[in-house]
Amino acid sequence: MVKVKHEESFKVDGENLLKKVKELIAQGNVRRITIKDKSGKEIIVIPLTVGVVGALIAPALAAVGAVAALLTECTISVERVEK
């Protein structure tokens, strides 16, 4: 089984941040989500492992919601693993 990592980025505004993060988590092949402010400074890093769902991800989503309230524009970097 070969795992291939690749990374992609999305620019979003603060009000759509939480929605986009939830979409990415639901896709299931995301290894890590990094949220950066518009100057490129890392604000929050959410490591996701296989099987992380529900109550285990709730605190991270609460943190993303708090960050979204403070940021007007940000970038989400996503590290994916494909088999």
N, C-alpha and C positions, 0 to 999 in steps of 0.2 A: 504494500500500500504506500504510494508516494503522495506526500503532502506538498502542495505548492502554495507559497505565501505570495500575496500581492496586496498592494495598498492603493486606496483611492481616497479622494477628498471631495467634500461638498461644502459650499458656502451657503449658510442659512442665516436668517435673522432670528433674534431672540425668541419671538413668539412661535416660530416653527421648529425650534430646537428639540423640544421634548417629543413632538410628533415624529420627527425624523429618526431620533434615537430609538424610539419604540419600533418603528418600521425595520430598522437595521437589525435589532435584536430578534425580531420575529423571523427574519430570513434564515437564521440558524447557522450560517457558515462564517460568522464574524468572530474573530479571536480577541480583538481589542478595539475600543473606541476611544479616541483622544479628541477632546474639545479644546480648541485654541481661540484666543481672542484675535481681533483683527490685526494686531501687531505680530502674531505668531507665537505668543507666549502660551504654554500649556496651562490650562485652567483645571482640567479634570481628566483622568485616565481611568477607563472602566475596562478591566480585564474580564473577558468572558470565556468560560470553559464549557466543554460539552456537559449538558445537564443542568446548567444554571438557569432556573426559571422561577417564576412566581415570587414568593416571599424573599428569596435570596437576592433578587435583583431590585426589589422595592426601594431599599435605601439608596442605591445608586441613582434610580430614577428621581427620587426626592431631591438629591443633590443636583441633578441636571435641571430640575424645575427651578431651584434656587438660582443656579447660574444663569438660566434663561431670563430671569427677571432682571439681572444686572447687565446683560450684554445686549447690544443692539445688532451687532453683526459678529459672526464667528465662523470658524471652519471646523468641520468634523472630519477627522482622518480615521479611516477604517482599515484595519488589517484583517484580511480574509484568509481562510485556509480552505483549499479545495483538494479533494482526494482524487 
